[in-house]
């Protein structure tokens, strides 16, 4: 895993930047939903909920993962 250090403006919280990066990487299908959740520092179910709040579809989500995530939610 790579590390990146960024100086953010005071108006941007680190948590917000992590979430926005994770969402963008997920939307571009560069990382899986689970990996994006890790980047964001969230549980997978919380990341999926965040996507839903932002009306971002969860594409390429294998049915077996959906069933597993629903059981673990």
C-alpha positions as CSV (number, residue, x, y, z in Angstrom):
1,X,0.0,0.0,0.0
2,X,1.2,3.5,-0.8
3,X,1.3,6.5,1.5
4,X,0.5,10.0,0.5
5,X,0.8,13.2,2.5
6,X,-1.2,16.2,1.5
7,X,-1.4,19.7,3.0
8,X,-5.1,20.5,3.0
9,X,-6.6,23.9,3.3
10,X,-8.1,24.6,6.7
11,X,-11.6,24.5,5.2
12,X,-11.2,20.8,4.2
13,X,-11.1,18.1,6.9
14,X,-8.9,15.1,6.4
15,X,-11.9,12.7,6.8
16,X,-13.8,14.6,4.1
17,X,-10.8,14.4,1.8
18,X,-10.4,10.6,2.4
19,X,-14.1,10.1,1.7
20,X,-14.0,12.1,-1.5
21,X,-10.9,10.3,-2.7
22,X,-12.5,6.9,-2.0
23,X,-15.7,7.8,-3.8
24,X,-13.8,9.0,-6.9
25,X,-11.6,5.9,-7.0
26,X,-14.7,3.7,-6.6
27,X,-16.7,5.5,-9.3
28,X,-13.8,5.1,-11.7
29,X,-13.7,1.4,-10.8
30,X,-10.0,1.7,-9.7
31,X,-10.8,0.1,-6.4
32,X,-13.5,-2.3,-5.0
33,X,-16.2,-1.1,-2.7
34,X,-14.5,-2.8,0.2
35,X,-11.2,-1.1,-0.6
36,X,-12.8,2.2,-1.1
37,X,-14.4,1.9,2.4
38,X,-10.9,1.2,3.8
39,X,-9.5,4.3,2.1
40,X,-12.4,6.3,3.5
41,X,-11.9,4.9,7.0
42,X,-15.4,3.5,7.1
43,X,-17.1,0.1,7.4
44,X,-18.3,-1.2,4.1
45,X,-21.9,-0.8,5.1
46,X,-21.3,2.8,6.1
47,X,-19.5,3.5,2.8
48,X,-22.4,2.0,0.8
49,X,-24.9,4.2,2.9
50,X,-22.8,7.2,2.0
51,X,-22.9,6.4,-1.6
52,X,-26.7,6.1,-1.4
53,X,-27.0,9.5,0.3
54,X,-25.0,10.9,-2.6
55,X,-27.1,9.0,-5.1
56,X,-24.1,7.2,-6.4
57,X,-24.9,3.8,-7.8
58,X,-23.0,0.7,-6.6
59,X,-22.1,-0.9,-9.8
60,X,-20.3,-4.2,-10.3
61,X,-21.3,-5.4,-6.9
62,X,-21.4,-9.2,-7.0
63,X,-24.7,-10.7,-5.7
64,X,-22.8,-12.9,-3.2
65,X,-21.2,-9.8,-1.7
66,X,-24.5,-8.1,-1.4
67,X,-26.0,-11.1,0.4
68,X,-23.0,-11.3,2.7
69,X,-23.0,-7.5,3.5
70,X,-26.7,-7.6,4.2
71,X,-26.2,-10.4,6.7
72,X,-23.4,-8.5,8.4
73,X,-25.2,-5.2,8.5
